[in-house]
């Protein structure tokens, strides 16, 4: 993430929601390597102890709980960027749609309730968008290909209108 010429990177703080998967740990490593950026993580689980650097500021939050999310995010007035990588696994892909959409909605509503001045929202997607969870898929996968008809939680998240 590079700041535009009119803004300073030191004025930017990322809220990384769902920070401890493959994407989240990569974002933490990149941000922690650049002292101009600040990062706050948010997840149900506490910050892991296996990381080599000191953990960033962390907020314990259950994103399925709307009111709890609003309360947990009550002091995030300096956040400028949201990197969203939270995911809850369910037995079938169809069952992941509603809870994953709800977690994103609760996150965005909690930030909107505080008038958090978001400049950028990055919604993480993955191989499930291309049918990885269904078995074989065309590789390399391309975003220009039509969406799969199967229920995929990323589609509901992408359609969110806050």
Backbone as a chain_set.jsonl record, in Angstrom:
{"seq": "XXXXXXXXXXXXXXXXXXXXXXXXXXXXXXXXXXXXXXXXXXXXXXXXXXXXXXXXXXXXXXXXXXXXXXXXXXXXXXXXXXXXXXXXXXXXXXXXXXXXXXXXXXXXXXXXXXXXXXXXXXXXXXXXXXXXXXXXXXXXXXXXXXXXXXXXXXXXXXXXXX", "coords": {"N": [[0.843, -1.167, 0.0], [0.76, 2.022, -0.98], [1.154, 5.408, -0.165], [-0.633, 8.213, -1.554], [0.72, 11.048, -3.413], [-0.175, 13.333, -2.016], [-0.566, 12.639, 0.6], [0.729, 11.522, 3.721], [2.467, 8.591, 4.641], [2.775, 8.158, 7.314], [0.494, 9.078, 8.417], [-1.315, 7.105, 8.246], [-3.248, 4.329, 9.247], [-3.776, 0.94, 9.483], [-6.529, -1.18, 9.896], [-6.567, -4.434, 10.432], [-8.525, -7.014, 9.874], [-9.155, -10.253, 10.823], [-6.508, -11.394, 11.033], [-4.701, -13.612, 11.09], [-4.41, -15.63, 9.202], [-3.082, -16.859, 6.07], [-3.049, -14.57, 4.347], [-3.382, -12.459, 6.213], [-1.116, -12.667, 7.953], [0.884, -12.086, 6.149], [0.283, -9.411, 5.524], [0.693, -8.249, 8.036], [3.481, -8.708, 8.337], [4.484, -7.126, 6.194], [3.56, -4.537, 6.86], [4.688, -4.166, 9.396], [7.315, -4.05, 8.7], [7.58, -1.57, 7.665], [8.034, 1.345, 9.059], [6.521, 3.637, 8.834], [3.845, 3.06, 8.658], [1.013, 2.24, 10.686], [-0.532, -0.43, 12.466], [-3.446, -2.129, 13.497], [-4.769, -5.063, 14.752], [-7.592, -7.286, 14.535], [-9.505, -9.85, 15.896], [-11.113, -12.951, 16.91], [-9.399, -14.636, 18.245], [-6.489, -14.312, 20.367], [-3.455, -12.384, 19.784], [-0.928, -14.249, 18.118], [1.822, -16.054, 19.608], [3.952, -17.009, 18.212], [5.096, -15.372, 16.315], [7.914, -13.487, 15.126], [8.388, -10.751, 15.471], [7.416, -8.056, 17.7], [4.012, -8.13, 18.645], [1.411, -6.335, 16.899], [-0.893, -3.732, 18.028], [-3.822, -5.158, 19.338], [-7.229, -6.171, 19.028], [-9.628, -7.984, 20.656], [-12.401, -9.516, 19.325], [-15.664, -10.661, 18.543], [-16.874, -11.008, 15.551], [-19.346, -11.863, 14.748], [-21.128, -10.894, 16.499], [-22.954, -8.163, 16.526], [-23.426, -5.831, 18.227], [-21.354, -6.2, 20.06], [-19.173, -5.918, 18.355], [-19.405, -3.245, 17.569], [-18.938, -2.049, 20.057], [-16.322, -3.032, 20.596], [-14.848, -1.77, 18.609], [-14.913, 0.872, 19.291], [-12.886, 2.737, 19.87], [-11.423, 3.409, 17.573], [-10.694, 5.717, 16.108], [-8.557, 6.692, 14.594], [-8.037, 5.033, 12.49], [-7.433, 4.519, 9.07], [-7.481, 2.788, 6.951], [-8.925, -0.278, 5.926], [-8.233, -3.621, 5.99], [-9.633, -6.49, 5.129], [-9.873, -9.754, 6.066], [-11.193, -11.723, 7.379], [-12.676, -14.883, 8.133], [-15.003, -17.482, 8.472], [-15.238, -20.891, 8.836], [-17.471, -23.354, 7.61], [-19.476, -26.402, 7.384], [-20.333, -26.695, 4.662], [-19.874, -24.904, 1.553], [-22.095, -23.331, 0.887], [-23.17, -22.844, 3.404], [-21.34, -21.071, 4.442], [-21.856, -18.561, 3.453], [-23.845, -16.731, 4.658], [-22.896, -16.243, 7.445], [-20.318, -15.18, 6.957], [-20.855, -12.948, 5.392], [-22.32, -11.51, 7.271], [-20.371, -10.957, 9.225], [-18.676, -9.155, 7.843], [-20.52, -7.079, 7.353], [-21.123, -6.334, 10.024], [-18.62, -5.378, 10.809], [-18.222, -3.162, 9.051], [-20.456, -1.589, 9.741], [-19.883, -1.051, 12.412], [-17.597, 0.536, 12.18], [-18.654, 2.649, 10.706], [-20.467, 3.65, 12.57], [-18.808, 5.017, 14.258], [-17.883, 6.974, 12.653], [-15.461, 6.502, 11.336], [-12.725, 7.522, 9.451], [-12.352, 6.093, 6.771], [-10.144, 5.589, 4.1], [-9.529, 3.643, 2.36], [-10.647, 0.4, 1.505], [-9.852, -2.915, 1.611], [-10.811, -5.898, 0.44], [-10.272, -9.141, 1.019], [-9.895, -11.871, -1.153], [-9.985, -15.241, -2.391], [-8.912, -18.466, -3.582], [-11.31, -19.836, -3.516], [-13.134, -18.302, -4.857], [-12.818, -19.025, -7.454], [-13.554, -21.622, -7.64], [-12.051, -23.489, -6.267], [-12.773, -24.846, -3.925], [-14.639, -26.56, -4.888], [-13.445, -28.483, -6.309], [-11.625, -29.252, -9.205], [-10.4, -26.457, -11.153], [-10.115, -23.827, -13.635], [-6.832, -22.989, -14.381], [-4.314, -20.674, -15.08], [-6.402, -18.915, -12.796], [-8.648, -16.261, -13.511], [-9.8, -12.974, -12.861], [-11.47, -11.891, -14.734], [-13.053, -13.866, -15.716], [-16.34, -15.377, -15.816], [-18.465, -15.329, -12.9], [-18.766, -18.106, -10.671], [-21.627, -20.217, -10.424], [-22.262, -21.492, -8.117], [-22.939, -21.131, -4.561], [-20.947, -18.782, -2.995], [-19.167, -17.253, -0.459], [-17.661, -14.935, -0.879], [-18.918, -13.578, -2.98], [-21.287, -12.498, -1.886], [-20.148, -10.762, -0.027], [-18.775, -8.999, -1.739], [-20.902, -7.738, -2.914], [-21.881, -6.105, -0.976], [-23.473, -3.243, 0.179], [-22.926, -0.491, 1.842]], "CA": [[0.0, 0.0, 0.0], [1.599, 3.201, -1.113], [0.356, 6.625, -0.031], [-0.628, 9.111, -2.696], [1.642, 12.161, -3.163], [-0.721, 14.361, -1.123], [-0.729, 12.155, 1.962], [1.904, 10.93, 4.342], [2.231, 7.244, 5.139], [2.714, 8.179, 8.78], [-0.869, 9.433, 8.796], [-2.165, 5.977, 7.882], [-3.325, 3.195, 10.165], [-4.563, -0.162, 8.933], [-7.222, -2.134, 10.739], [-6.491, -5.73, 9.766], [-9.528, -7.884, 10.473], [-8.846, -11.615, 10.404], [-5.088, -11.214, 10.724], [-3.764, -14.706, 11.348], [-4.329, -16.609, 8.119], [-1.988, -16.625, 5.133], [-3.066, -13.172, 3.929], [-3.192, -11.569, 7.359], [0.269, -12.652, 8.432], [1.667, -11.37, 5.134], [0.047, -7.981, 5.708], [1.395, -7.853, 9.265], [4.92, -8.658, 8.043], [4.759, -5.975, 5.331], [3.323, -3.291, 7.59], [5.656, -4.042, 10.489], [8.611, -3.746, 8.102], [7.543, -0.174, 7.241], [7.726, 2.092, 10.291], [5.613, 4.744, 8.564], [2.486, 2.585, 8.808], [0.591, 1.654, 11.958], [-1.518, -1.488, 12.235], [-4.208, -2.705, 14.593], [-5.411, -6.284, 14.303], [-8.834, -7.628, 15.224], [-9.908, -11.243, 15.69], [-11.577, -13.635, 18.128], [-8.228, -15.204, 18.93], [-5.456, -13.334, 20.736], [-2.285, -12.353, 18.908], [-0.119, -15.445, 18.325], [3.135, -15.838, 20.214], [4.998, -17.571, 17.369], [5.664, -14.351, 15.425], [9.23, -13.039, 15.592], [8.348, -9.353, 15.901], [6.422, -7.733, 18.727], [2.708, -8.065, 17.993], [0.781, -5.016, 16.838], [-2.068, -3.547, 18.883], [-4.81, -6.172, 18.979], [-8.563, -6.068, 19.614], [-10.392, -9.23, 20.644], [-13.772, -9.215, 18.921], [-16.442, -11.681, 17.844], [-17.539, -10.25, 14.484], [-20.73, -12.33, 14.59], [-21.891, -10.125, 17.487], [-23.014, -6.78, 16.03], [-23.233, -4.852, 19.308], [-20.005, -6.398, 20.58], [-18.226, -5.356, 17.376], [-19.487, -1.787, 17.713], [-18.258, -1.714, 21.314], [-14.89, -3.333, 20.473], [-14.225, -0.82, 17.687], [-15.279, 2.216, 19.744], [-11.732, 3.647, 19.966], [-10.629, 3.319, 16.343], [-10.859, 6.983, 15.394], [-7.413, 7.039, 13.751], [-7.902, 4.068, 11.404], [-7.69, 5.087, 7.75], [-7.566, 1.727, 5.951], [-9.417, -1.56, 6.407], [-7.884, -4.827, 5.243], [-10.575, -7.455, 5.675], [-9.531, -11.124, 5.696], [-11.855, -12.63, 8.322], [-13.385, -15.993, 7.497], [-15.449, -18.554, 9.349], [-15.45, -22.136, 8.096], [-18.687, -24.125, 7.882], [-19.391, -27.699, 6.7], [-20.471, -26.561, 3.21], [-19.656, -23.542, 1.058], [-23.364, -22.602, 0.989], [-23.347, -22.429, 4.796], [-20.4, -19.993, 4.792], [-22.282, -17.285, 2.873], [-24.496, -15.813, 5.596], [-22.071, -15.743, 8.552], [-19.203, -14.357, 6.478], [-21.43, -11.651, 5.006], [-22.695, -10.815, 8.51], [-19.159, -10.435, 9.877], [-18.264, -7.951, 7.12], [-21.519, -6.045, 7.634], [-20.922, -5.863, 11.394], [-17.379, -4.588, 10.81], [-18.451, -1.871, 8.382], [-21.404, -0.806, 10.531], [-19.194, -0.586, 13.624], [-16.721, 1.647, 11.79], [-19.533, 3.763, 10.318], [-21.053, 4.201, 13.794], [-17.785, 5.902, 14.843], [-17.441, 7.884, 11.594], [-14.045, 6.247, 11.066], [-12.438, 8.126, 8.137], [-11.691, 5.129, 5.887], [-9.719, 6.025, 2.768], [-9.389, 2.469, 1.507], [-11.095, -0.892, 2.019], [-9.343, -4.03, 0.822], [-11.55, -7.111, 0.761], [-9.462, -10.265, 0.564], [-10.54, -12.998, -1.799], [-9.05, -16.338, -2.556], [-9.151, -19.484, -4.61], [-12.703, -20.278, -3.495], [-13.833, -17.513, -5.876], [-12.628, -19.663, -8.749], [-14.022, -22.988, -7.591], [-11.092, -24.369, -5.595], [-13.472, -25.676, -2.938], [-15.523, -27.485, -5.6], [-12.61, -29.459, -7.016], [-10.723, -28.646, -10.194], [-10.807, -25.189, -11.747], [-9.183, -23.356, -14.658], [-5.644, -22.317, -13.872], [-4.476, -19.704, -13.998], [-7.721, -18.313, -12.621], [-8.645, -14.838, -13.852], [-10.967, -12.238, -12.374], [-12.333, -11.538, -15.857], [-13.936, -14.991, -16.018], [-17.643, -15.247, -15.15], [-18.601, -15.891, -11.558], [-19.35, -19.433, -10.541], [-23.021, -20.178, -9.995], [-22.315, -22.04, -6.757], [-22.892, -20.113, -3.501], [-19.603, -18.497, -2.501], [-19.317, -16.117, 0.448], [-17.037, -13.728, -1.425], [-19.875, -12.858, -3.822], [-22.166, -11.715, -1.007], [-19.336, -9.685, 0.536], [-18.499, -8.024, -2.795], [-22.146, -7.027, -3.222], [-22.287, -5.291, 0.18], [-23.682, -1.8, -0.048], [-23.05, 0.071, 3.193]], "C": [[0.891, 1.234, 0.0], [0.732, 4.445, -0.977], [0.415, 7.453, -1.315], [0.282, 10.283, -2.383], [1.14, 13.184, -2.153], [-0.857, 13.903, 0.323], [0.556, 11.506, 2.452], [1.559, 9.543, 4.843], [2.118, 7.234, 6.654], [1.337, 8.582, 9.289], [-1.837, 8.279, 8.563], [-2.09, 4.878, 8.928], [-4.266, 2.156, 9.569], [-5.246, -0.915, 10.064], [-7.252, -3.424, 9.939], [-7.415, -6.686, 10.505], [-9.334, -9.294, 9.919], [-7.366, -11.735, 10.081], [-4.202, -12.448, 10.736], [-3.821, -15.856, 10.363], [-3.145, -16.252, 7.225], [-1.922, -15.15, 4.732], [-2.736, -12.239, 5.088], [-1.763, -11.512, 7.841], [1.186, -11.961, 7.429], [1.51, -9.864, 5.256], [0.777, -7.485, 6.955], [2.893, -7.723, 8.997], [5.27, -7.422, 7.22], [4.618, -4.661, 6.08], [4.363, -3.096, 8.687], [7.052, -3.723, 9.96], [8.702, -2.284, 7.663], [7.093, 0.67, 8.433], [6.775, 3.264, 10.067], [4.145, 4.345, 8.759], [2.252, 2.096, 10.225], [-0.45, 0.586, 11.634], [-2.149, -1.9, 13.56], [-4.868, -3.953, 14.033], [-6.669, -6.538, 15.124], [-9.233, -9.054, 14.865], [-10.463, -11.795, 16.999], [-10.396, -14.136, 18.942], [-7.252, -14.099, 19.306], [-4.296, -13.387, 19.737], [-1.42, -13.581, 19.17], [1.252, -15.111, 18.903], [4.267, -16.341, 19.328], [5.665, -16.55, 16.445], [6.979, -13.84, 16.009], [9.229, -11.59, 16.054], [7.332, -9.169, 17.023], [5.068, -7.603, 18.039], [2.178, -6.633, 17.933], [-0.346, -4.928, 17.86], [-3.146, -4.514, 18.399], [-6.121, -5.94, 19.731], [-9.218, -7.439, 19.518], [-11.843, -8.882, 20.347], [-14.387, -10.429, 18.249], [-17.274, -10.931, 16.808], [-18.965, -10.715, 14.21], [-21.672, -11.545, 15.5], [-21.856, -8.644, 17.087], [-22.708, -5.761, 17.118], [-21.84, -4.976, 19.919], [-18.946, -5.827, 19.661], [-18.229, -3.838, 17.461], [-18.726, -1.347, 18.961], [-16.743, -1.917, 21.189], [-14.164, -2.316, 19.599], [-14.459, 0.639, 18.085], [-14.117, 3.204, 19.775], [-10.843, 3.618, 18.731], [-10.718, 4.585, 15.496], [-9.722, 7.322, 14.448], [-7.196, 6.064, 12.606], [-8.263, 4.727, 10.077], [-7.918, 4.032, 6.686], [-8.07, 0.447, 6.621], [-8.942, -2.643, 5.463], [-8.694, -5.943, 5.883], [-10.259, -8.853, 5.152], [-10.192, -12.135, 6.62], [-12.637, -13.689, 7.559], [-13.786, -16.995, 8.562], [-15.785, -19.754, 8.469], [-16.749, -22.787, 8.552], [-18.611, -25.43, 7.087], [-19.518, -27.634, 5.178], [-20.236, -25.109, 2.814], [-20.942, -22.728, 1.17], [-23.585, -22.08, 2.402], [-22.384, -21.316, 5.21], [-20.908, -18.619, 4.368], [-22.825, -16.326, 3.931], [-23.575, -15.356, 6.723], [-20.901, -14.869, 8.096], [-19.68, -12.991, 5.993], [-21.781, -10.84, 6.247], [-21.466, -10.219, 9.198], [-18.661, -9.172, 9.177], [-19.228, -6.805, 7.399], [-21.322, -5.467, 9.036], [-19.667, -5.002, 11.506], [-17.617, -3.214, 10.221], [-19.42, -0.99, 9.168], [-20.756, -0.27, 11.805], [-18.282, 0.593, 13.305], [-17.546, 2.867, 11.393], [-20.152, 4.427, 11.541], [-20.104, 5.186, 14.468], [-17.308, 6.948, 13.845], [-15.94, 7.747, 11.341], [-13.751, 6.695, 9.636], [-11.704, 7.18, 7.182], [-11.386, 5.735, 4.524], [-9.688, 4.846, 1.807], [-9.933, 1.251, 2.249], [-10.576, -1.955, 1.065], [-10.051, -5.275, 1.319], [-10.783, -8.279, 0.163], [-10.334, -11.343, -0.049], [-9.515, -14.094, -1.993], [-9.521, -17.321, -3.61], [-10.588, -20.0, -4.616], [-13.535, -19.512, -4.535], [-13.814, -18.198, -7.234], [-13.037, -21.13, -8.765], [-13.085, -23.966, -6.924], [-11.785, -25.334, -4.646], [-14.389, -26.707, -3.594], [-14.751, -28.588, -6.309], [-11.71, -28.746, -7.991], [-11.296, -27.33, -10.725], [-9.752, -24.768, -12.767], [-8.014, -22.629, -14.015], [-4.813, -21.86, -15.064], [-5.886, -19.114, -13.988], [-7.622, -16.818, -12.903], [-9.932, -14.176, -13.376], [-11.93, -11.872, -13.496], [-13.273, -12.673, -16.252], [-15.262, -14.814, -15.287], [-17.626, -15.874, -13.759], [-19.158, -17.304, -11.636], [-20.782, -19.289, -10.046], [-23.158, -20.654, -8.551], [-22.282, -20.915, -5.718], [-21.471, -19.977, -2.948], [-19.688, -17.22, -1.671], [-18.697, -14.832, -0.086], [-18.032, -12.914, -2.251], [-20.778, -11.965, -2.979], [-21.4, -10.537, -0.397], [-19.075, -8.597, -0.501], [-19.72, -7.181, -3.113], [-22.595, -6.107, -2.092], [-22.398, -3.824, -0.207], [-23.933, -1.172, 1.302], [-23.636, 1.413, 3.243]], "O": [[1.689, 1.432, 0.916], [-0.321, 4.532, -1.609], [1.391, 7.394, -2.062], [0.6, 10.513, -1.216], [1.947, 13.841, -1.496], [-1.226, 14.699, 1.187], [1.358, 11.007, 1.664], [0.484, 9.332, 5.406], [1.431, 6.381, 7.217], [1.051, 8.436, 10.477], [-3.05, 8.457, 8.671], [-1.016, 4.541, 9.427], [-5.401, 2.459, 9.202], [-4.618, -1.247, 11.07], [-7.89, -3.496, 8.889], [-7.122, -7.112, 11.622], [-9.346, -9.504, 8.707], [-7.004, -12.134, 8.974], [-3.021, -12.331, 10.411], [-3.331, -16.947, 10.657], [-2.305, -15.431, 7.595], [-0.85, -14.547, 4.774], [-1.908, -11.338, 4.954], [-1.241, -10.43, 8.111], [2.161, -11.319, 7.821], [2.481, -9.121, 5.111], [1.405, -6.426, 6.933], [3.508, -6.731, 9.391], [6.25, -6.741, 7.519], [5.461, -3.774, 5.949], [4.862, -1.988, 8.885], [7.883, -3.185, 10.692], [9.786, -1.809, 7.324], [5.909, 0.701, 8.769], [6.271, 3.83, 11.037], [3.298, 5.206, 8.999], [3.166, 1.601, 10.885], [-1.165, 0.692, 10.638], [-1.481, -2.004, 14.589], [-5.464, -3.91, 12.957], [-6.797, -6.069, 16.255], [-9.293, -9.42, 13.692], [-10.304, -11.189, 18.059], [-10.397, -14.069, 20.171], [-7.193, -13.065, 18.64], [-4.183, -14.325, 18.949], [-1.193, -13.928, 20.328], [1.771, -14.012, 18.705], [5.435, -16.126, 19.652], [6.703, -16.847, 15.854], [7.142, -13.767, 17.227], [9.997, -11.233, 16.948], [6.49, -10.036, 17.257], [4.984, -7.024, 16.956], [2.464, -5.82, 18.812], [-0.71, -5.926, 18.482], [-3.357, -4.669, 17.197], [-6.126, -5.566, 20.904], [-9.348, -7.994, 18.426], [-12.444, -8.054, 21.032], [-13.728, -11.136, 17.486], [-18.268, -10.292, 17.152], [-19.713, -10.032, 13.512], [-22.884, -11.538, 15.283], [-20.851, -7.963, 17.288], [-21.826, -4.919, 16.95], [-21.217, -3.97, 20.258], [-17.932, -5.308, 20.127], [-17.169, -3.212, 17.428], [-17.962, -0.383, 18.922], [-15.968, -1.068, 21.629], [-12.988, -2.032, 19.828], [-14.222, 1.543, 17.283], [-14.35, 4.411, 19.711], [-9.629, 3.787, 18.841], [-10.81, 4.499, 14.271], [-9.899, 8.167, 13.57], [-6.265, 6.242, 11.82], [-9.28, 5.413, 9.975], [-8.482, 4.327, 5.632], [-7.684, 0.133, 7.747], [-9.217, -2.59, 4.264], [-8.47, -6.299, 7.04], [-10.362, -9.115, 3.953], [-9.787, -13.297, 6.644], [-13.185, -13.431, 6.488], [-12.997, -17.318, 9.45], [-16.521, -19.64, 7.489], [-17.081, -22.77, 9.737], [-17.766, -25.556, 6.202], [-18.887, -28.421, 4.473], [-20.379, -24.2, 3.631], [-20.888, -21.548, 1.514], [-24.128, -20.99, 2.581], [-22.6, -20.677, 6.24], [-20.431, -17.606, 4.881], [-22.309, -15.218, 4.08], [-23.477, -14.149, 6.946], [-20.538, -13.916, 8.785], [-18.984, -11.99, 6.167], [-21.568, -9.628, 6.28], [-21.521, -9.095, 9.697], [-18.265, -8.216, 9.844], [-18.797, -5.681, 7.654], [-21.35, -4.25, 9.216], [-19.662, -4.003, 12.226], [-17.254, -2.207, 10.827], [-19.225, 0.223, 9.252], [-21.053, 0.848, 12.228], [-18.206, 1.545, 14.081], [-17.175, 3.997, 11.711], [-20.343, 5.644, 11.55], [-20.55, 6.092, 15.172], [-16.414, 7.734, 14.161], [-15.237, 8.74, 11.156], [-14.451, 6.291, 8.707], [-10.555, 7.438, 6.822], [-12.258, 6.317, 3.879], [-9.804, 5.019, 0.593], [-9.717, 1.087, 3.45], [-10.829, -1.902, -0.138], [-9.909, -5.662, 2.479], [-10.659, -8.391, -1.057], [-11.391, -11.681, 0.486], [-8.319, -13.89, -1.782], [-10.408, -17.033, -4.413], [-11.038, -20.548, -5.622], [-14.534, -20.032, -5.032], [-14.695, -17.974, -8.064], [-12.886, -21.808, -9.781], [-13.306, -25.174, -7.009], [-11.422, -26.508, -4.573], [-14.863, -27.627, -2.927], [-15.346, -29.522, -6.847], [-11.093, -27.739, -7.645], [-12.51, -27.123, -10.743], [-8.635, -25.284, -12.765], [-8.213, -21.74, -13.186], [-4.633, -22.642, -15.997], [-6.476, -18.852, -15.036], [-6.62, -16.185, -12.568], [-11.015, -14.752, -13.478], [-13.094, -11.573, -13.232], [-14.195, -12.463, -17.04], [-15.304, -14.166, -14.241], [-16.879, -16.814, -13.485], [-19.916, -17.646, -12.543], [-21.105, -18.342, -9.329], [-24.084, -20.248, -7.849], [-21.676, -19.869, -5.953], [-20.877, -20.953, -2.49], [-20.226, -16.215, -2.135], [-19.174, -13.743, 0.234], [-17.991, -11.684, -2.224], [-21.006, -10.806, -3.324], [-21.946, -9.441, -0.267], [-19.143, -7.409, -0.186], [-19.59, -6.032, -3.536], [-23.591, -5.398, -2.237], [-21.507, -3.26, -0.842], [-25.025, -1.299, 1.855], [-23.787, 1.982, 4.324]]}, "num_chains": 1, "name": "protein.A"}
